[in-house]
Amino acid sequence: MRRLMLLRHAKSDWGTPGLRDHERPLNARGREAAPKMGAYMVRHALVPDLIIASTAKRVAETLDLLRPAFDSPPKVLQEPRVYEAGARPLLGLVKETPRSAHSLLLIGHNPGLSEFASMLIASGEVEARQRLIEKFPTAALAVIDFAFDDWEKLHPHSGRLDRFVVPRALDVATD
C-alpha cells in the first residue's frame, strides 16, 4: 500500500507590492495554521517517509513550521518542478518517488494540488470528496491511499480519499 498526502502551503502574505510570487512569505494566519496541521498529522499517525516540497518561500516556511511536530523529521526534497505544476506534471513527479517511501507528503500550490487530488481519487467518503473538489484551501491536507506497492503504478482514479482536513476544522474539532 502507498499513501500520498497533499498539503497546500499555508496562507501567504500579499502585502508587499511588487514582490515576486515565488518570494511571498506566510502571513500571521499561515504561521498559525501550519504547526496545527503538523500536530494533527502526528496525532493521527500521518508521518511521511519523504517530503517533496515546492521551492517557493511560502512552502519553505510552511515546512519549517510543520516539521517540529515530527519526532524524527522526514527527509525533504525541495523540487522546483512542484511550483506552478498542474496535475499531469505532479503525477509524473510522484511516479519518480523511490520505492522505499511508502508514505509521501507533497507540499505545493493550487490549482495544481486540487486538480491532482481530483484526478487521483476514485473512492472515499462522498462528502469529503465533494469538499475537496469545491475548494482546497491553504494549509488543507488530502490523504489518499493506493492499493499498489510501487509509485510507478500511480494513475488517474487509482486512489481512495482517506480524509480531507482543513485548518478551520482543527480550530473547532476536539479530535
C-alpha positions as CSV (number, residue, x, y, z in Angstrom):
1,M,0.0,0.0,0.0
2,R,1.1,3.6,-0.7
3,R,-0.1,6.8,1.0
4,L,0.1,10.2,-0.7
5,M,-0.6,13.3,1.4
6,L,-1.1,16.5,-0.4
7,L,-0.7,19.7,1.6
8,R,-1.3,23.1,0.2
9,H,1.1,25.7,1.6
10,A,-0.3,27.8,4.5
11,K,-1.8,31.3,3.9
12,S,0.6,33.7,2.3
13,D,1.1,37.4,2.6
14,W,0.1,39.6,-0.3
15,G,1.0,42.9,1.5
16,T,4.3,43.7,-0.3
17,P,3.6,45.3,-3.7
18,G,6.0,44.1,-6.5
19,L,7.2,41.0,-4.6
20,R,7.7,38.1,-7.0
21,D,5.1,35.3,-6.4
22,H,7.8,32.8,-5.6
23,E,9.1,35.0,-2.8
24,R,5.9,35.6,-0.9
25,P,6.1,34.7,2.8
26,L,3.4,33.4,5.1
27,N,1.0,35.8,6.8
28,A,0.1,35.5,10.5
29,R,-2.8,33.2,9.8
30,G,-0.5,30.9,7.8
31,R,2.1,30.9,10.6
32,E,-0.6,29.8,13.0
33,A,-2.2,27.1,10.7
34,A,1.0,25.2,9.7
35,P,2.0,24.0,13.2
36,K,-1.6,23.0,13.9
37,M,-1.6,20.8,10.8
38,G,1.7,19.3,11.8
39,A,0.3,18.4,15.3
40,Y,-2.8,16.9,13.6
41,M,-0.6,14.8,11.3
42,V,1.4,13.4,14.2
43,R,-1.7,12.7,16.4
44,H,-3.2,10.7,13.6
45,A,0.0,8.9,12.6
46,L,0.2,10.7,9.2
47,V,4.0,10.9,9.3
48,P,5.6,10.7,5.8
49,D,8.7,8.7,4.9
50,L,9.6,11.5,2.4
51,I,8.5,15.1,1.8
52,I,8.7,16.7,-1.7
53,A,8.2,20.4,-1.5
54,S,8.0,23.4,-3.9
55,T,10.8,25.8,-3.7
56,A,8.6,28.8,-3.1
57,K,9.2,30.7,0.1
58,R,5.7,30.2,1.5
59,V,6.2,26.4,1.1
60,A,9.6,26.5,2.9
61,E,8.0,28.5,5.7
62,T,5.1,26.1,5.9
63,L,7.5,23.2,6.1
64,D,9.7,24.9,8.8
65,L,6.6,25.3,11.0
66,L,5.3,21.7,10.2
67,R,8.5,19.7,10.8
68,P,9.0,20.4,14.5
69,A,5.8,18.3,15.2
70,F,7.6,15.1,13.9
71,D,9.8,13.3,16.4
72,S,12.2,12.4,13.6
73,P,11.7,14.8,10.7
74,P,11.4,13.0,7.3
75,K,13.8,13.6,4.5
76,V,12.9,16.7,2.4
77,L,13.5,17.1,-1.3
78,Q,12.9,20.7,-2.5
79,E,11.7,20.3,-6.0
80,P,11.4,23.3,-8.4
81,R,9.0,21.3,-10.7
82,V,6.3,21.5,-8.0
83,Y,6.0,25.2,-8.3
84,E,3.1,26.1,-10.7
85,A,2.8,22.4,-11.7
86,G,-0.5,21.1,-13.0
87,A,-2.0,17.6,-12.3
88,R,-0.1,15.8,-15.1
89,P,3.4,17.0,-14.2
90,L,2.7,16.3,-10.5
91,L,1.6,12.7,-11.5
92,G,4.9,12.3,-13.3
93,L,6.9,13.6,-10.4
94,V,5.2,11.4,-7.8
95,K,5.8,8.3,-10.1
96,E,9.5,9.0,-9.7
97,T,9.3,8.6,-5.9
98,P,11.7,5.9,-4.6
99,R,10.0,2.6,-3.7
100,S,11.4,2.9,-0.1
101,A,9.0,5.8,0.6
102,H,5.6,4.2,1.3
103,S,4.2,7.4,2.6
104,L,4.8,10.7,0.7
105,L,3.9,14.2,1.6
106,L,3.8,16.6,-1.4
107,I,3.6,20.3,-0.4
108,G,2.6,22.7,-3.2
109,H,0.2,25.1,-4.7
110,N,-3.3,25.4,-6.2
111,P,-4.8,24.9,-8.7
112,G,-2.3,22.1,-9.3
113,L,-2.8,20.2,-6.0
114,S,-6.6,20.4,-6.2
115,E,-6.6,19.1,-9.8
116,F,-4.1,16.4,-8.9
117,A,-6.2,15.2,-6.0
118,S,-9.3,15.2,-8.1
119,M,-7.5,13.3,-10.8
120,L,-6.3,10.5,-8.4
121,I,-9.4,9.9,-6.3
122,A,-11.8,7.2,-7.3
123,S,-13.4,6.5,-3.9
124,G,-13.7,7.6,-0.4
125,E,-16.3,9.5,1.7
126,V,-18.5,11.3,-0.7
127,E,-18.9,14.5,1.4
128,A,-15.1,14.8,1.9
129,R,-14.5,14.3,-1.9
130,Q,-17.1,17.0,-2.7
131,R,-15.5,19.5,-0.2
132,L,-12.1,18.8,-1.8
133,I,-13.4,19.4,-5.3
134,E,-15.2,22.6,-4.3
135,K,-12.2,24.2,-2.5
136,F,-8.7,23.1,-1.5
137,P,-7.9,26.0,1.0
138,T,-4.5,26.9,2.2
139,A,-2.9,24.5,4.7
140,A,-5.5,21.9,3.8
141,L,-4.4,18.2,3.8
142,A,-5.7,15.5,1.5
143,V,-4.7,11.9,2.4
144,I,-5.1,9.4,-0.5
145,D,-4.4,5.7,-0.2
146,F,-3.4,3.3,-3.1
147,A,-3.7,-0.5,-3.1
148,F,-0.5,-1.0,-5.0
149,D,3.1,-1.0,-3.7
150,D,5.0,0.9,-6.4
151,W,4.7,4.6,-7.2
152,E,5.3,3.9,-10.9
153,K,1.8,2.3,-11.0
154,L,0.2,5.6,-10.0
155,H,-2.6,6.5,-12.4
156,P,-5.8,8.6,-12.6
157,H,-8.7,7.3,-10.4
158,S,-6.5,4.8,-8.6
159,G,-6.8,6.2,-5.1
160,R,-9.2,6.3,-2.2
161,L,-9.5,9.5,-0.2
162,D,-8.9,8.6,3.4
163,R,-9.5,12.2,4.7
164,F,-9.6,15.8,3.8
165,V,-8.7,18.2,6.6
166,V,-8.8,22.0,6.6
167,P,-7.3,24.2,9.3
168,R,-10.6,25.7,10.2
169,A,-11.9,22.3,11.2
170,L,-9.0,21.9,13.6
171,D,-10.0,25.1,15.3
172,V,-13.4,23.6,16.3
173,A,-12.6,19.9,16.5
174,T,-11.6,18.1,19.7
175,D,-10.0,15.2,17.9
